[in-house]
Amino acid sequence: MATTAKAATAPPTHRASSPAAASPPYPSAARIADSDCFPQYTASLKCLEANQDKSKCQQQFDDYKECKKREREARLERNKSRSLFG
């Protein structure tokens, strides 16, 4: 019976070797960190952390929004040039 209790409390071994174990805590975290807009993203978060008032961080939000817009437009252009139909 002692071995049954020990087996029940032992962590599952199938997760330890899984590649998902090394992934970020949530899927979008990797995409944000890989973005060219990561500095603007972190600046807006730091501003919110420091000020606790969204109105004081509008410039950082606008900078991030513009960066994401440029990033999206560049991605659409790349995809357009790869399209079989375009």
N, C-alpha and C positions, 0 to 999 in steps of 0.2 A: 504494500500500500504506500510506503514511503516513496517508491519510485514513481507511482502514479501522481502523487502530489507534486513531486519535483518536476515531472514532465509537464504538468499543467501550468506551473509558474515559469518555466523556461521560455525565453523569447523565441518566436518562430525563426527558424534559420533561413527560410526562403527569401526573406527580405534583405538580409545582410549582403548578399551577393548581387542584388538587383541594381541595375544602373539608375533606377529612380531614387535610390537612397542618396546619391550624390547631387541630385537636382535641387533647385531652389525650393523654398517652402511652398510657393505657389507658382503656377506656370508662367504668369505674365512677368514675374520678377526677372527672369533671364532676358526677356525681350526688352524690358526697360533698360537694363544695364548694358545691353548691346547697342542701344540706340545712339545716334549722334546727338540726340537731344538730352542725354543723361545729365550733363552739367546744368542745363536749364531746369530740369526736373528736380534735381537735388537742391538747387538754389531756391525754388519755390517752396519746397518742404522746409528748408532751413528758415526761410522767412516766416512761414507759418508758425514754426516752433518758437522763434524768437519773439514774434509780435502777438500771436494769438488773435490776430485781427486780419481777416481776409482783405479788407479794403487797403491795408498798408502794403500788400503784396501784389497788387494789380500789375505792376510792371513785370515782375517775374512770371506771372501767369501769362501775360501777353507774349513775352519772349518765348516761353515754352510752346504756346499755341502756334506762333509763327514758325518756329523750328519744326514742329510736327507737320504743319501744312507744307513746308518745303520738302520735308522727308517723304511725305505722301505723294507729292507731285513727281518727285524723282523716281519713286517706286513705280508709279503709273507709267512714266516714260519708259523705264526699263522693261516693264511688262509689255508695253505696246510694241516695242522693237522685237520682242521674242514671240509675239503672237503669230500664229499660222494664218490668221484671217485678216490681219491688218496690213 
